[in-house]
Amino acid sequence: MAYNDNLWPAEYRDTLFIGNVMTSRLNRDTITFNGSTPKATEQPDFLTTSDPWFRPVDATLGPDGALYIADFYNRIIGHYEVPLTHPGRDRERGRLWRIVYKGADGKARLRSPALPSRLDGLIGELGSPSLSRRLLAMAEIQDRFGAKALPDLRRAVAKARKQASSSGPEAAGQASALRVSARWLQHRLGGLEPGLKGGEFVADLTEPRDSMIRIHALRLIAERGILARENEDQARRMAVDPSVLEVVRTRLGSPEGLEVRCAAEALGQWPRSGSLRAILDALAQAPAADTHRVYVLRKALRDHLQAPGIFAQVVSRTDWSESDQRALADVVLAVPSAEAASYLIGRLERLNEKTVPTLAEALRHSARYAPEDRLPALAAFVRRRFQDQWDFQFTLFRSIDQGLQQRGVALAPALQAWGADLASRLLSPGDGSDWVQNPLNPPTESPWDHQERRRADGQSMRVLSSLMRGEQKTGVLRSPGFDLGGEIRFWLCGHDGYPDKPAKQVNGVRLKDEASGAVLLEVRPPRSDTLVPVAWDTRAHRGKRGVIEVTDADTGDAYAWLAIGGLEGAPALPAVSPRALSERAAGAAELAARLGLKELAPRLEAWVTRPGDPEPRSAAAKGLMALDPARGAAVASAVLADGTQPQALRERLGVILAERNTPESRAAVTAAFKGVPYRLQAQWALALTANREGAEAFLGAVEQGIASPRILQQAGARERLQRANPDRWAERLEKLTRGLPPADEAREKVLAARRAAFDPAKADPVAGSRVFQQNCQACHQVGGAGGLVGPQLTGIGNRGAERLCEDILDPNRNVDHAFRQTRIATKDGEELAGLMRREEGDLLVLVDPAGKEFSVKKSAVTERHESELSLMPDTFGETLSPGDFHHLLAYLLSQR
């Protein structure tokens, strides 16, 4: 609520009061302006309390001048994930608070809350210093007197105009407020002259003394434009005369930033080709710091380009300056038309990754909206301009491909040939591809990427660093084997924990015997940001072969990285970072499958069996199965059966094979159930039960004692089996779960045990932060950091330990509709589940449980429905140790 009255001291003018239901406070910000752009500056809280039930859900300024606060007064804030039947909900209480300012004399500064009953008195209230009273008076006049009040309103406006020119500041302010309120009331009552072309209204637009009069006249014109779009009758009644719009254009040259902004908003609602020049000039002169003015001018420009026929006139003109062209290109991405796409195609030579729009954005937009006969020219342009820049070409190709998928159009032959060439090149061994990135447990994305670092001798060096992607990410970078016996030199920097604490001894560089794995030499990071030289003499190991391992095993949020460069006497460090290599391979594998490039099957097989990062290996397996189903399933099954392979890879391969749904792939998955943890079993079971054959295989695995029957107690298991409908599923389900504690009972035991064992004095919020980053941050945001797949958790500590235990260990207990899974069946027999994010043309975009987006073509969907289940896994009772769970609980409780 903004304070808009004059009874309180001047320090409260231009003040916002914000009810904070999470912290039980009424916050206060003061507002200053940079042109038309407001800036809020935090002030000490206006109201605080030790009562945690205080929930200020609304605040308003009363007609008496007092501040009124609606207090929900409830232990539970009211989010939908808390059921209406929850015993913690209070059903009896609710409070209203009245805050009154008292002057130095101790007397309350208040007005009588009652409004006058006569029309002349109500019209007088239209000039009150209190916005609340003005709005109430407007409503009262409209409801009680209607159009009969119009003559009196006109006389009051004329009188106020004369008064403003001959009275002091206070009286002039009241006269200005009355004129503004009366104009809006005339608009409501249909009493403004047709087209607003009357002399009085035009005089408001050009009022020399009072910018507020001009601003509200402009806002009224914009409002009429919004209403005119509702229907033809409104369009006739709300029309604005062209001569009035000519006057509005002149206001774009005003020195008042807010007036320019309102003029731009008005013109945007009434697009005319004649306004483009004035809008472009105003945009060129707008200070960058006045972001609201710049935004509205850009929006007005966008609104004009979207209007029928105007863009065609823009394209036909050749007298636009380069500045004009940049301004037009800046908003073209928001114009979904063939003209917009053609315009961007004409500017491609001027665009790059730093322009607005970027080249990738322009290509994506062009691919979606340009005439199809222009698309081969796009491919030719990119291949010519970025010859030999394969990663960048691939990024641009995917932009075009994504645009075409959104449009529902197949790749033209020229684009298919380009994609095939890119897939072939990117799946070939590249520079440094013999170095391998191995994940640690728990696995994270690869941390390794290039950056520039300063050496101890003052020179700069390009290094491979684990800092660039976030210090919580971990991994091992392993060289190919090489002969020992000489000197190995390199530069090293980085950390092994906080500098004021003992080294963790987890980060470092090791030289290992390739055959035995024994550590021959080792060095820890220098605990410095500056590179220092390292030299190893390996003459004592002549005749052996060694490998170098660069390890970042520290999941800390600071001082948890290392970097290496300038390696000599050993295989050269990769010129392409392992992360980039993995991303290009995964993308190329997907592309090879989509284009049916069977000649690339041997390269995909090599990637599946290549040690290292699970992401490209699993993508290659999926691609190989699409190109050569029998061979792909055999290769993936062999890797799945190998217990020495990374658990993250086996998890992905199990899901891919289950979704493949052939007798051989189902047999490979069920055979692998034995010996893998419950979490992997649950993931594979979810994939298997998407169809009848897979559900039959899974039930058979449970009956044979290979898979855990507890999986059948998971939320949604009965629903999935019912849909898959294997033979006698209900009877078998009952038999297999007979004697097991009920799922809710087992979960309640875990809940009770975790609650009882929680000791805030022993739990570590810092360690809990790391647990949160590894398990929760992809989907949940705290303090502005993290994903927004699930609810944001700022202030979640106010829920208390008991409720947080329920939220973490039993997420399906109460699921808000906004966060329920959407389940999709496709023509290919796939069963997909995720959180619905948005629709882009022919694509449905969803988010998976890892927080990653994926898309499905609408035309491929055979069934789509909302599940009762949360996207959040319900397996944290098994996957988080009691210690990690309590650390996480301590961290969440600290977020208040």
TAVEN-V348006 format. One record per residue. PSI is psi in whole degrees, 0 to 359 (NA if undefined). NEAR is the number of other ideal C-beta (glycine too) atoms within 10 Angstrom. Layout:
psi/near
PSI/NEAR
PSI/NEAR
This chain:
psi/near
133/16
133/13
123/18
75/15
180/22
16/16
335/19
162/18
163/10
332/7
342/9
357/17
151/14
48/15
141/18
136/18
128/21
119/16
124/20
100/16
343/17
320/14
2/17
54/20
162/17
107/22
158/19
130/19
144/17
149/15
127/14
165/10
138/13
93/14
242/18
2/22
118/18
149/15
127/12
130/14
120/10
135/10
167/13
144/7
138/14
325/18
129/19
160/14
155/14
359/6
109/10
353/12
353/15
118/23
90/22
88/24
343/15
151/12
141/20
155/12
123/21
166/19
345/21
356/19
357/22
155/20
126/22
135/16
126/20
118/16
111/22
332/19
72/17
142/18
322/17
133/18
322/14
12/12
152/10
341/13
350/17
118/20
154/11
339/9
2/7
132/12
344/7
351/12
133/13
130/12
7/7
332/5
159/10
140/13
152/13
132/10
141/15
120/10
125/15
138/15
134/16
135/10
185/11
336/5
0/6
1/6
141/10
136/12
95/17
157/14
165/16
130/8
343/13
142/8
156/16
157/13
333/9
154/8
317/17
324/10
319/11
320/22
324/26
325/15
344/22
344/25
11/23
146/22
342/16
118/21
323/16
316/18
321/23
314/22
320/17
320/18
320/25
314/19
320/14
317/16
317/25
315/14
321/8
326/12
331/16
216/12
342/12
339/11
352/21
314/17
317/10
323/16
317/22
317/14
321/13
321/22
316/21
318/12
319/14
326/24
317/20
320/10
322/17
332/20
353/11
18/9
174/13
178/7
318/7
313/10
323/14
322/17
320/17
324/19
320/24
315/22
320/20
317/26
317/26
311/24
319/26
321/25
316/22
323/18
322/21
319/21
315/16
321/15
3/17
26/10
7/16
142/19
149/13
132/12
2/16
26/24
6/14
157/14
325/8
316/15
319/20
326/17
324/13
318/23
333/20
15/12
118/18
336/9
338/11
105/19
332/16
325/16
314/23
318/22
316/22
331/20
319/28
319/26
325/17
322/23
318/25
318/22
319/17
327/22
320/21
315/12
328/15
337/19
350/10
316/10
173/10
323/8
316/9
319/14
320/14
316/10
332/13
4/22
147/16
133/21
139/16
327/12
328/11
320/20
329/19
319/13
320/19
319/23
323/19
334/12
347/23
343/25
9/13
147/18
350/7
117/16
319/19
325/21
318/21
315/25
316/27
325/27
319/34
320/31
319/22
315/28
326/31
330/23
344/19
69/22
131/23
140/14
331/15
347/12
346/25
315/23
316/13
321/20
316/23
319/20
318/17
323/25
321/23
330/13
352/12
130/24
137/12
330/7
338/12
75/20
327/15
320/17
315/26
316/20
312/15
324/24
318/29
319/19
318/15
321/29
316/27
315/19
324/23
317/24
339/21
342/17
141/15
130/8
339/9
319/17
324/22
323/11
324/11
313/19
327/14
341/7
147/10
6/5
14/5
136/16
168/10
324/8
317/12
316/18
319/15
319/15
320/22
315/24
331/20
328/16
358/22
331/25
340/17
7/15
102/22
78/12
160/16
324/13
318/19
317/25
318/25
322/16
316/22
321/25
323/20
345/12
7/17
323/17
337/10
355/13
153/18
194/11
352/11
352/7
170/15
115/13
165/18
163/16
320/25
317/19
319/18
319/26
319/30
315/23
318/23
318/26
326/28
326/21
346/21
154/25
143/11
330/12
352/8
348/15
318/22
327/15
328/14
314/26
316/24
320/12
311/16
316/22
328/17
316/8
327/15
43/16
133/9
357/7
76/12
321/19
318/18
320/15
319/21
321/21
316/19
322/28
316/27
328/18
314/23
316/25
318/19
318/19
320/24
322/21
319/20
329/20
341/17
29/13
139/15
158/11
133/20
159/16
319/10
323/15
324/20
318/16
321/15
313/23
319/23
319/17
317/14
315/24
318/27
314/16
319/16
342/23
356/25
150/13
131/11
184/18
127/12
12/18
350/17
343/15
140/24
138/19
119/25
131/18
156/21
180/16
120/10
148/13
152/20
175/19
156/17
131/27
351/26
127/29
165/17
148/19
167/14
136/10
149/21
134/13
166/17
335/13
7/11
347/7
161/9
150/10
144/16
127/14
163/25
123/24
149/23
13/27
329/22
330/17
10/18
134/15
346/20
344/21
144/24
169/25
167/25
128/17
118/25
130/21
164/23
164/15
150/17
160/16
137/14
169/23
348/14
202/15
138/12
128/20
145/14
170/22
143/21
141/23
173/25
191/28
167/25
44/25
172/19
139/14
337/11
8/6
158/9
148/8
142/15
341/16
38/12
336/17
145/25
180/20
130/23
144/17
121/21
152/19
123/16
326/16
311/11
341/9
4/9
141/11
120/12
318/17
153/18
144/14
139/16
158/17
148/24
1/17
45/16
151/13
350/14
134/13
135/25
150/14
145/12
137/17
133/11
129/21
116/11
21/20
329/9
348/10
23/17
140/10
348/7
164/17
139/13
169/24
149/21
132/24
123/18
116/26
127/20
105/29
11/17
118/25
12/20
165/21
359/13
153/12
45/20
47/28
168/26
162/26
146/26
144/25
171/20
36/16
128/20
149/11
12/15
168/22
134/15
143/12
150/24
134/22
330/12
129/17
146/24
325/26
313/22
322/16
319/27
317/23
318/21
322/22
318/27
316/22
318/21
324/29
317/30
318/17
318/23
320/29
317/23
325/16
357/18
40/12
79/21
334/12
345/11
3/24
317/21
324/12
322/22
319/31
319/21
324/14
324/23
318/24
355/15
132/16
155/12
207/25
127/28
331/23
305/22
330/26
317/28
323/25
320/25
322/31
318/29
318/24
318/30
320/28
329/26
325/19
322/20
83/17
314/14
311/10
319/15
316/26
323/24
316/16
313/22
323/30
321/22
318/14
320/18
323/26
348/14
105/12
348/10
351/5
155/17
138/19
324/17
323/19
315/24
322/22
314/20
318/21
323/29
318/28
316/19
315/21
322/30
318/25
335/21
324/24
52/19
161/14
319/10
317/13
321/27
320/23
322/14
320/23
312/29
326/24
328/14
349/23
321/23
123/12
357/10
155/18
164/12
321/15
315/15
319/18
317/23
321/20
315/20
322/28
321/28
318/21
320/21
319/30
12/28
348/22
168/23
314/16
317/15
320/27
321/22
317/19
321/24
313/31
323/25
321/15
323/24
317/23
329/13
358/11
14/10
320/16
153/27
129/18
343/17
335/19
328/23
346/22
356/20
151/18
131/19
350/18
314/20
318/15
315/14
318/24
322/20
321/14
320/16
326/20
54/12
168/20
127/10
41/10
318/19
317/11
317/9
323/18
314/20
318/11
317/13
334/18
359/19
131/8
342/7
145/14
140/13
149/10
315/17
322/13
316/10
318/14
322/20
324/15
318/12
315/17
311/18
319/11
317/13
320/20
314/15
327/8
351/13
123/19
106/9
332/12
334/5
335/11
146/21
110/14
328/17
314/12
324/18
327/21
321/22
321/20
318/25
315/22
322/22
328/19
338/18
332/22
337/19
333/17
337/23
145/22
135/17
126/20
32/10
355/7
133/10
182/20
166/16
40/12
311/22
186/23
144/18
145/14
13/21
128/16
10/16
340/20
339/18
347/17
335/23
163/13
319/18
312/11
322/17
322/19
317/21
315/19
322/20
315/21
342/21
66/20
344/21
1/17
315/16
115/17
119/19
142/13
327/8
344/11
23/18
150/17
147/22
127/19
134/20
134/21
140/18
168/16
334/10
1/8
6/12
146/17
111/20
152/19
141/18
178/21
124/21
125/16
309/16
174/10
135/12
95/16
239/17
7/17
138/19
127/21
121/15
171/21
133/21
174/16
342/19
0/11
9/18
141/13
145/13
159/13
153/17
136/19
133/15
323/15
344/10
356/14
128/15
336/11
142/10
123/15
159/9
128/11
165/17
357/12
151/20
154/24
340/23
132/22
147/18
29/20
13/16
338/21
330/20
324/16
338/15
128/20
158/10
321/13
312/14
323/18
316/23
325/23
316/23
318/25
318/24
320/24
314/23
323/25
337/20
350/15
86/17
NA/14
